[in-house]
Amino acid sequence: MSWQLAIPLLIVTLAVVAAWFAPHIVGPVLALWVLVSSMVLATLASMVLLLQIAAAGLSEVPFIADVLGWCRAIYGGQHGATPLVGVVAVITLAAMAWRTRSYAREVRLSRDNFTEVEGITIVDVERPVAFAVPGNPGGVVISRSMLDALDKVERRVVLAHENAHLRYHHHAFVHTANSCAAAIPVLTPFARKAVFLTERWADETAAEKVGSRSAVASAIAKVALLPTNQAPLFAQALSGGDVITRYEALESPKRVPRRTTILAAVSTVAIAISATLLQFHQLIDFASHPR
Amino acid sequence: MAGRRPIGALENEILGVLWNSDRPMTPSDVLAGLNGELAYTTVMTVLGRLWNKGLVERVRVGRAFAYTSAISEADLSADRMRAALDRSSDSLATMSHFVASLDPATQEQLRALLKKRSK
C-alpha cells in the first residue's frame, strides 16, 4: 500500500487544523459547525483508511483470499499491506469502537442521575451550579446558592445561557465531538474547543436576551469568583482558562465576520467532505479491483 | 436552526420573562413578553406547573391569575439528584455548566483582569 492512499486523510487533517482557527475569524455558531463537522469527517476518513489497510493485509492470508475469491499474494505486502499490518489495523478499529462505546455509556450514566429534571429544578447544594440537562423534557438544574448570590439580571443571564444549550441542542455537538475524541485521542483538545464554543454561543444568545453583553460578562465573573466555586487543585477544571476567554470575548466588541472569511470557513468543510469521499472511493476501488 | 424547543425549555423561558418584570404578570402579559411565540394555553399550563413547584406565586386579578417569581419558596429537588451533585464532579462531567469550578490561580487571574478593567 503506498502512502499516497493516505493523501485524502491528510487533507481532512489539514481541514481539522484549519478549523481550530475558525473561532478567530467567524462567530461561535459557524466555528462550532466547522470544527465539529471536520472532526467527524476526520474520524470517518481514518476509519475508511484503516478498513482498507485491514482488507489489504488480511486478503494476503491464503485462506481469506480464497474465500473472497481474490488472487493469492505471492509475496508479503503484494496487496498493499502485510497480514500483520492488517491485524494491527483491525485492532485499532476495534479499540476506536470500544472507546466510543465507553464514552456513550459514561454519558448515559451521568444523565441517569437527572432523569427527573423537567423544566427548572432547584437544588440545595453549596456549590453554585447551573447546568442544562438535555433530552425530552429536559431542563435546567440550578442551585439555590447560585440564585441567592445573583441579582435579577444575572439570574436571567444564567437561565438564558442554559436555555440556549437546550434550545440549540448543544449537547449533540459536544457529544459528537467527544465521541470523535474518544475514537481518536489526538482530537481531545479539539473536543474541548467545541465545548468552549457552545459556551460562547450560549453567552452570545444570553447577551441578546438580556440586551447587554457586559451583563453576561459580569455574571460569569461573579459566579466564577464565588468562594464556593473554588475547585481543589487536584481537580483543576479544564475550562478554567475558558472562563477568562469568555469574559474577554464579551467585553471586547462583537466581531462581524466578512463574507470572505465565512466563505473560507465553509470551504474548509467542503474540502474535507470531498477528501473523505475520495478516501471512501479508494476503499471501494480497492475492494472491487484486488491487485 | 432553533427548531421546536424541548418542553423542558419552556419553563425556563417563561420564568425568565417573570424575572424580567417588577410586577405580577398575567398569562397574556407573559405571552406578550415572549413575543407571542407560544400558544396562550401553553403559557397557562407552564405557569401552572411552575406554581406547583413553588417557583412562582400567584394572586387573583379579575378572572385571571397574575404571577410573580418566588425562588425562596421553591421546592427543592429530590435527594437522589442532590446526592449525585454532592458525590463528585464526575457525575457532572458531561453536563454543560454555566461556569466550571475554578482553581485558586485562575480565580486570581480573573480578579486581576477585573481590577484592570475597572481602572
Interface residues (C-beta under 8 A of the other chain):
Chain A: E106 V107 L109 S110 R111 N113 F114 E116 V117 E118 G119 I120 T121 I122 V123 D124 V125 R127 P128 V129 A130 F131 A132 V133 P134 G135 N136 P137 G138 G139 V140 V141 S143 R144 M146 L147 K152 R155 R156 V158 L159 A160 H161 E162 N163 H165 L166 R167 Y168 H169 H170 H171 V174 H175 N178 V195 T198 E199 A202 K209 I220 A221 V223 A224 L225 N229 Q230 A231 P232 L233 A235 Q236 A237 L238 S239 G240 G241 D242 V243 I244 Y247 E248 E251
Chain B: M1 A2 G3 R5 P6 I7 G8 A9 L10 E11 N12 E13 L15 G16 W19 N20 V46 R49 L50 K53 L55 I71 A74 D75 L76 S77 A78 R80 M81 R82 A84 L85 D86 S89 D90 S91 L92 A93 T94 M95 S96 H97 F98 V99 A100 S101 L102 D103 P104 T106 Q107 Q109 L110 R111 L113 L114 R117
